[in-house]
């Protein structure tokens, strides 16, 4: 049986690496991360990692993730 090609959507959360010379691109749905000197490099590296993973372990589409943010007062812990 031939697998049908479809587009999968993943969330990407970028943040500075521990040495500030690199950026980390993290995909919470898969737990995968990749590094790059720029956001574009980190994103491209993460895409390669996910494509390799998905080629070995095909994924089902489950719809798009919902993106939101929450604010917490810095005084909340006092």
mmCIF file of the N, C-alpha and C atoms, coordinates in Angstrom:
data_MODEL
# 
_entry.id   MODEL 
# 
loop_
_atom_site.group_PDB 
_atom_site.id 
_atom_site.type_symbol 
_atom_site.label_atom_id 
_atom_site.label_alt_id 
_atom_site.label_comp_id 
_atom_site.label_asym_id 
_atom_site.label_entity_id 
_atom_site.label_seq_id 
_atom_site.pdbx_PDB_ins_code 
_atom_site.Cartn_x 
_atom_site.Cartn_y 
_atom_site.Cartn_z 
_atom_site.occupancy 
_atom_site.B_iso_or_equiv 
_atom_site.pdbx_formal_charge 
_atom_site.auth_seq_id 
_atom_site.auth_comp_id 
_atom_site.auth_asym_id 
_atom_site.auth_atom_id 
_atom_site.pdbx_PDB_model_num 
ATOM 1   N N  . UNK A 1 1  ? 0.835  -1.179 0.000  1.00 0.00 ? 1  UNK A N  1 
ATOM 2   C CA . UNK A 1 1  ? 0.000  0.000  0.000  1.00 0.00 ? 1  UNK A CA 1 
ATOM 3   C C  . UNK A 1 1  ? 0.883  1.246  0.000  1.00 0.00 ? 1  UNK A C  1 
ATOM 4   N N  . UNK A 1 2  ? 0.603  2.174  -0.903 1.00 0.00 ? 2  UNK A N  1 
ATOM 5   C CA . UNK A 1 2  ? 1.373  3.408  -1.017 1.00 0.00 ? 2  UNK A CA 1 
ATOM 6   C C  . UNK A 1 2  ? 0.852  4.439  -0.017 1.00 0.00 ? 2  UNK A C  1 
ATOM 7   N N  . UNK A 1 3  ? 1.797  5.063  0.727  1.00 0.00 ? 3  UNK A N  1 
ATOM 8   C CA . UNK A 1 3  ? 1.399  6.089  1.698  1.00 0.00 ? 3  UNK A CA 1 
ATOM 9   C C  . UNK A 1 3  ? 1.129  7.398  0.973  1.00 0.00 ? 3  UNK A C  1 
ATOM 10  N N  . UNK A 1 4  ? 0.095  8.074  1.384  1.00 0.00 ? 4  UNK A N  1 
ATOM 11  C CA . UNK A 1 4  ? -0.267 9.361  0.811  1.00 0.00 ? 4  UNK A CA 1 
ATOM 12  C C  . UNK A 1 4  ? 0.539  10.460 1.498  1.00 0.00 ? 4  UNK A C  1 
ATOM 13  N N  . UNK A 1 5  ? 1.096  11.360 0.688  1.00 0.00 ? 5  UNK A N  1 
ATOM 14  C CA . UNK A 1 5  ? 1.886  12.466 1.226  1.00 0.00 ? 5  UNK A CA 1 
ATOM 15  C C  . UNK A 1 5  ? 0.954  13.577 1.700  1.00 0.00 ? 5  UNK A C  1 
ATOM 16  N N  . UNK A 1 6  ? 1.211  14.089 2.905  1.00 0.00 ? 6  UNK A N  1 
ATOM 17  C CA . UNK A 1 6  ? 0.456  15.216 3.426  1.00 0.00 ? 6  UNK A CA 1 
ATOM 18  C C  . UNK A 1 6  ? 1.377  16.057 4.306  1.00 0.00 ? 6  UNK A C  1 
ATOM 19  N N  . UNK A 1 7  ? 0.980  17.268 4.549  1.00 0.00 ? 7  UNK A N  1 
ATOM 20  C CA . UNK A 1 7  ? 1.786  18.192 5.334  1.00 0.00 ? 7  UNK A CA 1 
ATOM 21  C C  . UNK A 1 7  ? 1.448  18.064 6.807  1.00 0.00 ? 7  UNK A C  1 
ATOM 22  N N  . UNK A 1 8  ? 2.482  17.958 7.634  1.00 0.00 ? 8  UNK A N  1 
ATOM 23  C CA . UNK A 1 8  ? 2.310  17.933 9.086  1.00 0.00 ? 8  UNK A CA 1 
ATOM 24  C C  . UNK A 1 8  ? 2.720  19.297 9.635  1.00 0.00 ? 8  UNK A C  1 
ATOM 25  N N  . UNK A 1 9  ? 2.040  19.757 10.649 1.00 0.00 ? 9  UNK A N  1 
ATOM 26  C CA . UNK A 1 9  ? 2.320  21.057 11.256 1.00 0.00 ? 9  UNK A CA 1 
ATOM 27  C C  . UNK A 1 9  ? 2.824  20.845 12.678 1.00 0.00 ? 9  UNK A C  1 
ATOM 28  N N  . UNK A 1 10 ? 3.941  21.491 12.998 1.00 0.00 ? 10 UNK A N  1 
ATOM 29  C CA . UNK A 1 10 ? 4.529  21.394 14.329 1.00 0.00 ? 10 UNK A CA 1 
ATOM 30  C C  . UNK A 1 10 ? 4.803  22.787 14.877 1.00 0.00 ? 10 UNK A C  1 
ATOM 31  N N  . UNK A 1 11 ? 4.721  22.911 16.176 1.00 0.00 ? 11 UNK A N  1 
ATOM 32  C CA . UNK A 1 11 ? 5.073  24.146 16.858 1.00 0.00 ? 11 UNK A CA 1 
ATOM 33  C C  . UNK A 1 11 ? 6.588  24.216 16.981 1.00 0.00 ? 11 UNK A C  1 
ATOM 34  N N  . UNK A 1 12 ? 7.153  25.413 16.853 1.00 0.00 ? 12 UNK A N  1 
ATOM 35  C CA . UNK A 1 12 ? 8.585  25.614 17.071 1.00 0.00 ? 12 UNK A CA 1 
ATOM 36  C C  . UNK A 1 12 ? 8.749  26.732 18.091 1.00 0.00 ? 12 UNK A C  1 
ATOM 37  N N  . UNK A 1 13 ? 9.507  26.441 19.141 1.00 0.00 ? 13 UNK A N  1 
ATOM 38  C CA . UNK A 1 13 ? 9.786  27.426 20.188 1.00 0.00 ? 13 UNK A CA 1 
ATOM 39  C C  . UNK A 1 13 ? 11.286 27.718 20.155 1.00 0.00 ? 13 UNK A C  1 
ATOM 40  N N  . UNK A 1 14 ? 11.679 28.904 19.705 1.00 0.00 ? 14 UNK A N  1 
ATOM 41  C CA . UNK A 1 14 ? 13.108 29.260 19.694 1.00 0.00 ? 14 UNK A CA 1 
ATOM 42  C C  . UNK A 1 14 ? 13.515 29.918 21.011 1.00 0.00 ? 14 UNK A C  1 
ATOM 43  N N  . UNK A 1 15 ? 14.729 29.639 21.446 1.00 0.00 ? 15 UNK A N  1 
ATOM 44  C CA . UNK A 1 15 ? 15.271 30.314 22.624 1.00 0.00 ? 15 UNK A CA 1 
ATOM 45  C C  . UNK A 1 15 ? 16.797 30.290 22.562 1.00 0.00 ? 15 UNK A C  1 
ATOM 46  N N  . UNK A 1 16 ? 17.470 31.210 23.267 1.00 0.00 ? 16 UNK A N  1 
ATOM 47  C CA . UNK A 1 16 ? 18.930 31.252 23.221 1.00 0.00 ? 16 UNK A CA 1 
ATOM 48  C C  . UNK A 1 16 ? 19.523 30.014 23.883 1.00 0.00 ? 16 UNK A C  1 
ATOM 49  N N  . UNK A 1 17 ? 20.640 29.541 23.317 1.00 0.00 ? 17 UNK A N  1 
ATOM 50  C CA . UNK A 1 17 ? 21.364 28.433 23.924 1.00 0.00 ? 17 UNK A CA 1 
ATOM 51  C C  . UNK A 1 17 ? 22.101 28.899 25.163 1.00 0.00 ? 17 UNK A C  1 
ATOM 52  N N  . UNK A 1 18 ? 22.679 27.982 25.898 1.00 0.00 ? 18 UNK A N  1 
ATOM 53  C CA . UNK A 1 18 ? 23.343 28.319 27.158 1.00 0.00 ? 18 UNK A CA 1 
ATOM 54  C C  . UNK A 1 18 ? 24.573 29.199 26.969 1.00 0.00 ? 18 UNK A C  1 
ATOM 55  N N  . UNK A 1 19 ? 25.225 29.115 25.804 1.00 0.00 ? 19 UNK A N  1 
ATOM 56  C CA . UNK A 1 19 ? 26.410 29.945 25.597 1.00 0.00 ? 19 UNK A CA 1 
ATOM 57  C C  . UNK A 1 19 ? 26.127 31.198 24.765 1.00 0.00 ? 19 UNK A C  1 
ATOM 58  N N  . UNK A 1 20 ? 24.857 31.466 24.462 1.00 0.00 ? 20 UNK A N  1 
ATOM 59  C CA . UNK A 1 20 ? 24.412 32.651 23.727 1.00 0.00 ? 20 UNK A CA 1 
ATOM 60  C C  . UNK A 1 20 ? 25.001 32.781 22.322 1.00 0.00 ? 20 UNK A C  1 
ATOM 61  N N  . UNK A 1 21 ? 25.821 31.821 21.872 1.00 0.00 ? 21 UNK A N  1 
ATOM 62  C CA . UNK A 1 21 ? 26.332 31.849 20.503 1.00 0.00 ? 21 UNK A CA 1 
ATOM 63  C C  . UNK A 1 21 ? 25.426 31.084 19.557 1.00 0.00 ? 21 UNK A C  1 
ATOM 64  N N  . UNK A 1 22 ? 24.462 30.368 20.108 1.00 0.00 ? 22 UNK A N  1 
ATOM 65  C CA . UNK A 1 22 ? 23.556 29.580 19.275 1.00 0.00 ? 22 UNK A CA 1 
ATOM 66  C C  . UNK A 1 22 ? 22.118 29.797 19.726 1.00 0.00 ? 22 UNK A C  1 
ATOM 67  N N  . UNK A 1 23 ? 21.212 29.469 18.837 1.00 0.00 ? 23 UNK A N  1 
ATOM 68  C CA . UNK A 1 23 ? 19.789 29.438 19.166 1.00 0.00 ? 23 UNK A CA 1 
ATOM 69  C C  . UNK A 1 23 ? 19.342 27.989 19.162 1.00 0.00 ? 23 UNK A C  1 
ATOM 70  N N  . UNK A 1 24 ? 18.394 27.683 20.010 1.00 0.00 ? 24 UNK A N  1 
ATOM 71  C CA . UNK A 1 24 ? 17.792 26.359 20.053 1.00 0.00 ? 24 UNK A CA 1 
ATOM 72  C C  . UNK A 1 24 ? 16.383 26.480 19.489 1.00 0.00 ? 24 UNK A C  1 
ATOM 73  N N  . UNK A 1 25 ? 16.039 25.598 18.570 1.00 0.00 ? 25 UNK A N  1 
ATOM 74  C CA . UNK A 1 25 ? 14.674 25.506 18.061 1.00 0.00 ? 25 UNK A CA 1 
ATOM 75  C C  . UNK A 1 25 ? 14.108 24.197 18.604 1.00 0.00 ? 25 UNK A C  1 
ATOM 76  N N  . UNK A 1 26 ? 13.039 24.285 19.380 1.00 0.00 ? 26 UNK A N  1 
ATOM 77  C CA . UNK A 1 26 ? 12.451 23.117 20.023 1.00 0.00 ? 26 UNK A CA 1 
ATOM 78  C C  . UNK A 1 26 ? 11.049 22.886 19.490 1.00 0.00 ? 26 UNK A C  1 
ATOM 79  N N  . UNK A 1 27 ? 10.700 21.618 19.278 1.00 0.00 ? 27 UNK A N  1 
ATOM 80  C CA . UNK A 1 27 ? 9.359  21.234 18.852 1.00 0.00 ? 27 UNK A CA 1 
ATOM 81  C C  . UNK A 1 27 ? 8.700  20.465 19.998 1.00 0.00 ? 27 UNK A C  1 
ATOM 82  N N  . UNK A 1 28 ? 7.803  21.111 20.757 1.00 0.00 ? 28 UNK A N  1 
ATOM 83  C CA . UNK A 1 28 ? 7.208  20.469 21.933 1.00 0.00 ? 28 UNK A CA 1 
ATOM 84  C C  . UNK A 1 28 ? 6.438  19.177 21.616 1.00 0.00 ? 28 UNK A C  1 
ATOM 85  N N  . UNK A 1 29 ? 5.815  19.114 20.437 1.00 0.00 ? 29 UNK A N  1 
ATOM 86  C CA . UNK A 1 29 ? 5.029  17.922 20.106 1.00 0.00 ? 29 UNK A CA 1 
ATOM 87  C C  . UNK A 1 29 ? 5.906  16.677 19.965 1.00 0.00 ? 29 UNK A C  1 
ATOM 88  N N  . UNK A 1 30 ? 7.125  16.860 19.498 1.00 0.00 ? 30 UNK A N  1 
ATOM 89  C CA . UNK A 1 30 ? 8.009  15.719 19.262 1.00 0.00 ? 30 UNK A CA 1 
ATOM 90  C C  . UNK A 1 30 ? 9.122  15.601 20.292 1.00 0.00 ? 30 UNK A C  1 
ATOM 91  N N  . UNK A 1 31 ? 9.384  16.693 21.027 1.00 0.00 ? 31 UNK A N  1 
ATOM 92  C CA . UNK A 1 31 ? 10.489 16.694 21.973 1.00 0.00 ? 31 UNK A CA 1 
ATOM 93  C C  . UNK A 1 31 ? 11.838 16.876 21.295 1.00 0.00 ? 31 UNK A C  1 
ATOM 94  N N  . UNK A 1 32 ? 11.849 17.187 20.008 1.00 0.00 ? 32 UNK A N  1 
ATOM 95  C CA . UNK A 1 32 ? 13.089 17.356 19.254 1.00 0.00 ? 32 UNK A CA 1 
ATOM 96  C C  . UNK A 1 32 ? 13.578 18.789 19.342 1.00 0.00 ? 32 UNK A C  1 
ATOM 97  N N  . UNK A 1 33 ? 14.903 18.931 19.316 1.00 0.00 ? 33 UNK A N  1 
ATOM 98  C CA . UNK A 1 33 ? 15.530 20.245 19.308 1.00 0.00 ? 33 UNK A CA 1 
ATOM 99  C C  . UNK A 1 33 ? 16.678 20.242 18.319 1.00 0.00 ? 33 UNK A C  1 
ATOM 100 N N  . UNK A 1 34 ? 17.019 21.424 17.821 1.00 0.00 ? 34 UNK A N  1 
ATOM 101 C CA . UNK A 1 34 ? 18.170 21.586 16.941 1.00 0.00 ? 34 UNK A CA 1 
ATOM 102 C C  . UNK A 1 34 ? 18.786 22.945 17.205 1.00 0.00 ? 34 UNK A C  1 
ATOM 103 N N  . UNK A 1 35 ? 20.070 23.066 16.907 1.00 0.00 ? 35 UNK A N  1 
ATOM 104 C CA . UNK A 1 35 ? 20.817 24.297 17.140 1.00 0.00 ? 35 UNK A CA 1 
ATOM 105 C C  . UNK A 1 35 ? 21.129 24.994 15.827 1.00 0.00 ? 35 UNK A C  1 
ATOM 106 N N  . UNK A 1 36 ? 21.385 26.302 15.913 1.00 0.00 ? 36 UNK A N  1 
ATOM 107 C CA . UNK A 1 36 ? 21.829 27.069 14.755 1.00 0.00 ? 36 UNK A CA 1 
ATOM 108 C C  . UNK A 1 36 ? 22.371 28.402 15.209 1.00 0.00 ? 36 UNK A C  1 
ATOM 109 N N  . UNK A 1 37 ? 23.242 28.980 14.390 1.00 0.00 ? 37 UNK A N  1 
ATOM 110 C CA . UNK A 1 37 ? 23.807 30.307 14.712 1.00 0.00 ? 37 UNK A CA 1 
ATOM 111 C C  . UNK A 1 37 ? 22.752 31.391 14.588 1.00 0.00 ? 37 UNK A C  1 
ATOM 112 N N  . UNK A 1 38 ? 21.757 31.166 13.711 1.00 0.00 ? 38 UNK A N  1 
ATOM 113 C CA . UNK A 1 38 ? 20.657 32.108 13.533 1.00 0.00 ? 38 UNK A CA 1 
ATOM 114 C C  . UNK A 1 38 ? 19.350 31.338 13.698 1.00 0.00 ? 38 UNK A C  1 
ATOM 115 N N  . UNK A 1 39 ? 18.248 32.094 13.805 1.00 0.00 ? 39 UNK A N  1 
ATOM 116 C CA . UNK A 1 39 ? 16.944 31.437 13.899 1.00 0.00 ? 39 UNK A CA 1 
ATOM 117 C C  . UNK A 1 39 ? 16.691 30.595 12.652 1.00 0.00 ? 39 UNK A C  1 
ATOM 118 N N  . UNK A 1 40 ? 17.029 31.132 11.486 1.00 0.00 ? 40 UNK A N  1 
ATOM 119 C CA . UNK A 1 40 ? 16.809 30.414 10.232 1.00 0.00 ? 40 UNK A CA 1 
ATOM 120 C C  . UNK A 1 40 ? 17.599 29.107 10.194 1.00 0.00 ? 40 UNK A C  1 
ATOM 121 N N  . UNK A 1 41 ? 18.862 29.141 10.674 1.00 0.00 ? 41 UNK A N  1 
ATOM 122 C CA . UNK A 1 41 ? 19.684 27.924 10.713 1.00 0.00 ? 41 UNK A CA 1 
ATOM 123 C C  . UNK A 1 41 ? 19.092 26.892 11.667 1.00 0.00 ? 41 UNK A C  1 
ATOM 124 N N  . UNK A 1 42 ? 18.692 27.340 12.850 1.00 0.00 ? 42 UNK A N  1 
ATOM 125 C CA . UNK A 1 42 ? 18.117 26.419 13.836 1.00 0.00 ? 42 UNK A CA 1 
ATOM 126 C C  . UNK A 1 42 ? 16.828 25.807 13.304 1.00 0.00 ? 42 UNK A C  1 
ATOM 127 N N  . UNK A 1 43 ? 15.992 26.616 12.664 1.00 0.00 ? 43 UNK A N  1 
ATOM 128 C CA . UNK A 1 43 ? 14.738 26.126 12.101 1.00 0.00 ? 43 UNK A CA 1 
ATOM 129 C C  . UNK A 1 43 ? 14.991 25.118 10.976 1.00 0.00 ? 43 UNK A C  1 
ATOM 130 N N  . UNK A 1 44 ? 15.943 25.412 10.102 1.00 0.00 ? 44 UNK A N  1 
ATOM 131 C CA . UNK A 1 44 ? 16.275 24.485 9.009  1.00 0.00 ? 44 UNK A CA 1 
ATOM 132 C C  . UNK A 1 44 ? 16.820 23.170 9.563  1.00 0.00 ? 44 UNK A C  1 
ATOM 133 N N  . UNK A 1 45 ? 17.659 23.243 10.591 1.00 0.00 ? 45 UNK A N  1 
ATOM 134 C CA . UNK A 1 45 ? 18.209 22.029 11.196 1.00 0.00 ? 45 UNK A CA 1 
ATOM 135 C C  . UNK A 1 45 ? 17.115 21.205 11.866 1.00 0.00 ? 45 UNK A C  1 
ATOM 136 N N  . UNK A 1 46 ? 16.171 21.876 12.531 1.00 0.00 ? 46 UNK A N  1 
ATOM 137 C CA . UNK A 1 46 ? 15.060 21.163 13.166 1.00 0.00 ? 46 UNK A CA 1 
ATOM 138 C C  . UNK A 1 46 ? 14.191 20.490 12.112 1.00 0.00 ? 46 UNK A C  1 
ATOM 139 N N  . UNK A 1 47 ? 13.972 21.164 11.005 1.00 0.00 ? 47 UNK A N  1 
ATOM 140 C CA . UNK A 1 47 ? 13.171 20.575 9.923  1.00 0.00 ? 47 UNK A CA 1 
ATOM 141 C C  . UNK A 1 47 ? 13.833 19.300 9.402  1.00 0.00 ? 47 UNK A C  1 
ATOM 142 N N  . UNK A 1 48 ? 15.152 19.320 9.222  1.00 0.00 ? 48 UNK A N  1 
ATOM 143 C CA . UNK A 1 48 ? 15.883 18.128 8.768  1.00 0.00 ? 48 UNK A CA 1 
ATOM 144 C C  . UNK A 1 48 ? 15.733 16.978 9.761  1.00 0.00 ? 48 UNK A C  1 
ATOM 145 N N  . UNK A 1 49 ? 15.882 17.290 11.044 1.00 0.00 ? 49 UNK A N  1 
ATOM 146 C CA . UNK A 1 49 ? 15.765 16.259 12.084 1.00 0.00 ? 49 UNK A CA 1 
ATOM 147 C C  . UNK A 1 49 ? 14.368 15.643 12.070 1.00 0.00 ? 49 UNK A C  1 
ATOM 148 N N  . UNK A 1 50 ? 13.341 16.490 11.971 1.00 0.00 ? 50 UNK A N  1 
ATOM 149 C CA . UNK A 1 50 ? 11.964 15.978 11.959 1.00 0.00 ? 50 UNK A CA 1 
ATOM 150 C C  . UNK A 1 50 ? 11.691 15.155 10.713 1.00 0.00 ? 50 UNK A C  1 
ATOM 151 N N  . UNK A 1 51 ? 12.206 15.588 9.555  1.00 0.00 ? 51 UNK A N  1 
ATOM 152 C CA . UNK A 1 51 ? 11.998 14.821 8.326  1.00 0.00 ? 51 UNK A CA 1 
ATOM 153 C C  . UNK A 1 51 ? 12.641 13.440 8.422  1.00 0.00 ? 51 UNK A C  1 
ATOM 154 N N  . UNK A 1 52 ? 13.837 13.361 8.986  1.00 0.00 ? 52 UNK A N  1 
ATOM 155 C CA . UNK A 1 52 ? 14.489 12.057 9.176  1.00 0.00 ? 52 UNK A CA 1 
ATOM 156 C C  . UNK A 1 52 ? 13.678 11.172 10.115 1.00 0.00 ? 52 UNK A C  1 
ATOM 157 N N  . UNK A 1 53 ? 13.211 11.754 11.208 1.00 0.00 ? 53 UNK A N  1 
ATOM 158 C CA . UNK A 1 53 ? 12.418 11.005 12.180 1.00 0.00 ? 53 UNK A CA 1 
ATOM 159 C C  . UNK A 1 53 ? 11.127 10.494 11.547 1.00 0.00 ? 53 UNK A C  1 
ATOM 160 N N  . UNK A 1 54 ? 10.431 11.376 10.835 1.00 0.00 ? 54 UNK A N  1 
ATOM 161 C CA . UNK A 1 54 ? 9.149  11.003 10.238 1.00 0.00 ? 54 UNK A CA 1 
ATOM 162 C C  . UNK A 1 54 ? 9.326  9.970  9.129  1.00 0.00 ? 54 UNK A C  1 
ATOM 163 N N  . UNK A 1 55 ? 10.476 9.988  8.448  1.00 0.00 ? 55 UNK A N  1 
ATOM 164 C CA . UNK A 1 55 ? 10.718 8.976  7.423  1.00 0.00 ? 55 UNK A CA 1 
ATOM 165 C C  . UNK A 1 55 ? 10.842 7.585  8.047  1.00 0.00 ? 55 UNK A C  1 
ATOM 166 N N  . UNK A 1 56 ? 11.298 7.514  9.285  1.00 0.00 ? 56 UNK A N  1 
ATOM 167 C CA . UNK A 1 56 ? 11.414 6.234  9.999  1.00 0.00 ? 56 UNK A CA 1 
ATOM 168 C C  . UNK A 1 56 ? 10.163 5.888  10.793 1.00 0.00 ? 56 UNK A C  1 
ATOM 169 N N  . UNK A 1 57 ? 9.504  6.907  11.328 1.00 0.00 ? 57 UNK A N  1 
ATOM 170 C CA . UNK A 1 57 ? 8.329  6.719  12.174 1.00 0.00 ? 57 UNK A CA 1 
ATOM 171 C C  . UNK A 1 57 ? 7.194  7.609  11.682 1.00 0.00 ? 57 UNK A C  1 
ATOM 172 N N  . UNK A 1 58 ? 6.444  7.161  10.669 1.00 0.00 ? 58 UNK A N  1 
ATOM 173 C CA . UNK A 1 58 ? 5.366  7.993  10.100 1.00 0.00 ? 58 UNK A CA 1 
ATOM 174 C C  . UNK A 1 58 ? 4.383  8.457  11.168 1.00 0.00 ? 58 UNK A C  1 
ATOM 175 N N  . UNK A 1 59 ? 3.909  9.694  10.995 1.00 0.00 ? 59 UNK A N  1 
ATOM 176 C CA . UNK A 1 59 ? 3.001  10.327 11.950 1.00 0.00 ? 59 UNK A CA 1 
ATOM 177 C C  . UNK A 1 59 ? 1.633  10.530 11.322 1.00 0.00 ? 59 UNK A C  1 
ATOM 178 N N  . UNK A 1 60 ? 0.611  10.489 12.130 1.00 0.00 ? 60 UNK A N  1 
ATOM 179 C CA . UNK A 1 60 ? -0.744 10.810 11.693 1.00 0.00 ? 60 UNK A CA 1 
ATOM 180 C C  . UNK A 1 60 ? -0.996 12.288 11.955 1.00 0.00 ? 60 UNK A C  1 
ATOM 181 N N  . UNK A 1 61 ? -1.770 12.913 11.097 1.00 0.00 ? 61 UNK A N  1 
ATOM 182 C CA . UNK A 1 61 ? -2.124 14.309 11.347 1.00 0.00 ? 61 UNK A CA 1 
ATOM 183 C C  . UNK A 1 61 ? -3.196 14.361 12.423 1.00 0.00 ? 61 UNK A C  1 
ATOM 184 N N  . UNK A 1 62 ? -3.072 15.331 13.305 1.00 0.00 ? 62 UNK A N  1 
ATOM 185 C CA . UNK A 1 62 ? -4.026 15.502 14.403 1.00 0.00 ? 62 UNK A CA 1 
ATOM 186 C C  . UNK A 1 62 ? -4.545 16.927 14.443 1.00 0.00 ? 62 UNK A C  1 
ATOM 187 N N  . UNK A 1 63 ? -4.446 17.638 13.335 1.00 0.00 ? 63 UNK A N  1 
ATOM 188 C CA . UNK A 1 63 ? -4.860 19.039 13.327 1.00 0.00 ? 63 UNK A CA 1 
ATOM 189 C C  . UNK A 1 63 ? -3.717 19.940 13.734 1.00 0.00 ? 63 UNK A C  1 
ATOM 190 N N  . UNK A 1 64 ? -3.994 21.207 13.756 1.00 0.00 ? 64 UNK A N  1 
ATOM 191 C CA . UNK A 1 64 ? -2.973 22.199 14.108 1.00 0.00 ? 64 UNK A CA 1 
ATOM 192 C C  . UNK A 1 64 ? -2.962 22.463 15.613 1.00 0.00 ? 64 UNK A C  1 
ATOM 193 N N  . UNK A 1 65 ? -1.791 22.787 16.110 1.00 0.00 ? 65 UNK A N  1 
ATOM 194 C CA . UNK A 1 65 ? -1.657 23.160 17.515 1.00 0.00 ? 65 UNK A CA 1 
ATOM 195 C C  . UNK A 1 65 ? -2.277 24.533 17.743 1.00 0.00 ? 65 UNK A C  1 
ATOM 196 N N  . UNK A 1 66 ? -2.719 24.778 18.940 1.00 0.00 ? 66 UNK A N  1 
ATOM 197 C CA . UNK A 1 66 ? -3.235 26.087 19.324 1.00 0.00 ? 66 UNK A CA 1 
ATOM 198 C C  . UNK A 1 66 ? -2.086 26.844 19.982 1.00 0.00 ? 66 UNK A C  1 
ATOM 199 N N  . UNK A 1 67 ? -1.802 28.048 19.510 1.00 0.00 ? 67 UNK A N  1 
ATOM 200 C CA . UNK A 1 67 ? -0.712 28.850 20.051 1.00 0.00 ? 67 UNK A CA 1 
ATOM 201 C C  . UNK A 1 67 ? -1.290 29.943 20.933 1.00 0.00 ? 67 UNK A C  1 
ATOM 202 N N  . UNK A 1 68 ? -0.774 30.040 22.133 1.00 0.00 ? 68 UNK A N  1 
ATOM 203 C CA . UNK A 1 68 ? -1.225 31.068 23.054 1.00 0.00 ? 68 UNK A CA 1 
ATOM 204 C C  . UNK A 1 68 ? -0.075 31.434 23.982 1.00 0.00 ? 68 UNK A C  1 
ATOM 205 N N  . UNK A 1 69 ? -0.258 32.457 24.764 1.00 0.00 ? 69 UNK A N  1 
ATOM 206 C CA . UNK A 1 69 ? 0.755  32.878 25.736 1.00 0.00 ? 69 UNK A CA 1 
ATOM 207 C C  . UNK A 1 69 ? 0.054  33.253 27.034 1.00 0.00 ? 69 UNK A C  1 
ATOM 208 N N  . UNK A 1 70 ? 0.793  33.195 28.116 1.00 0.00 ? 70 UNK A N  1 
ATOM 209 C CA . UNK A 1 70 ? 0.272  33.553 29.425 1.00 0.00 ? 70 UNK A CA 1 
ATOM 210 C C  . UNK A 1 70 ? 1.230  34.526 30.084 1.00 0.00 ? 70 UNK A C  1 
ATOM 211 N N  . UNK A 1 71 ? 0.690  35.512 30.758 1.00 0.00 ? 71 UNK A N  1 
ATOM 212 C CA . UNK A 1 71 ? 1.523  36.454 31.508 1.00 0.00 ? 71 UNK A CA 1 
ATOM 213 C C  . UNK A 1 71 ? 1.393  36.165 32.991 1.00 0.00 ? 71 UNK A C  1 
ATOM 214 N N  . UNK A 1 72 ? 2.521  36.238 33.702 1.00 0.00 ? 72 UNK A N  1 
ATOM 215 C CA . UNK A 1 72 ? 2.539  36.033 35.143 1.00 0.00 ? 72 UNK A CA 1 
ATOM 216 C C  . UNK A 1 72 ? 3.319  37.186 35.757 1.00 0.00 ? 72 UNK A C  1 
ATOM 217 N N  . UNK A 1 73 ? 2.790  37.782 36.783 1.00 0.00 ? 73 UNK A N  1 
ATOM 218 C CA . UNK A 1 73 ? 3.452  38.891 37.457 1.00 0.00 ? 73 UNK A CA 1 
ATOM 219 C C  . UNK A 1 73 ? 4.742  38.394 38.108 1.00 0.00 ? 73 UNK A C  1 
ATOM 220 N N  . UNK A 1 74 ? 5.770  39.207 38.048 1.00 0.00 ? 74 UNK A N  1 
ATOM 221 C CA . UNK A 1 74 ? 7.038  38.860 38.711 1.00 0.00 ? 74 UNK A CA 1 
ATOM 222 C C  . UNK A 1 74 ? 6.866  38.845 40.226 1.00 0.00 ? 74 UNK A C  1 
ATOM 223 N N  . UNK A 1 75 ? 5.770  39.431 40.725 1.00 0.00 ? 75 UNK A N  1 
ATOM 224 C CA . UNK A 1 75 ? 5.516  39.455 42.159 1.00 0.00 ? 75 UNK A CA 1 
ATOM 225 C C  . UNK A 1 75 ? 4.721  38.228 42.625 1.00 0.00 ? 75 UNK A C  1 
ATOM 226 N N  . UNK A 1 76 ? 4.360  37.354 41.696 1.00 0.00 ? 76 UNK A N  1 
ATOM 227 C CA . UNK A 1 76 ? 3.510  36.206 42.018 1.00 0.00 ? 76 UNK A CA 1 
ATOM 228 C C  . UNK A 1 76 ? 4.158  35.263 43.020 1.00 0.00 ? 76 UNK A C  1 
ATOM 229 N N  . UNK A 1 77 ? 5.455  35.202 43.088 1.00 0.00 ? 77 UNK A N  1 
ATOM 230 C CA . UNK A 1 77 ? 6.114  34.253 43.975 1.00 0.00 ? 77 UNK A CA 1 
ATOM 231 C C  . UNK A 1 77 ? 6.368  34.804 45.378 1.00 0.00 ? 77 UNK A C  1 
ATOM 232 N N  . UNK A 1 78 ? 6.031  36.056 45.625 1.00 0.00 ? 78 UNK A N  1 
ATOM 233 C CA . UNK A 1 78 ? 6.310  36.658 46.947 1.00 0.00 ? 78 UNK A CA 1 
ATOM 234 C C  . UNK A 1 78 ? 5.160  36.450 47.906 1.00 0.00 ? 78 UNK A C  1 
# 
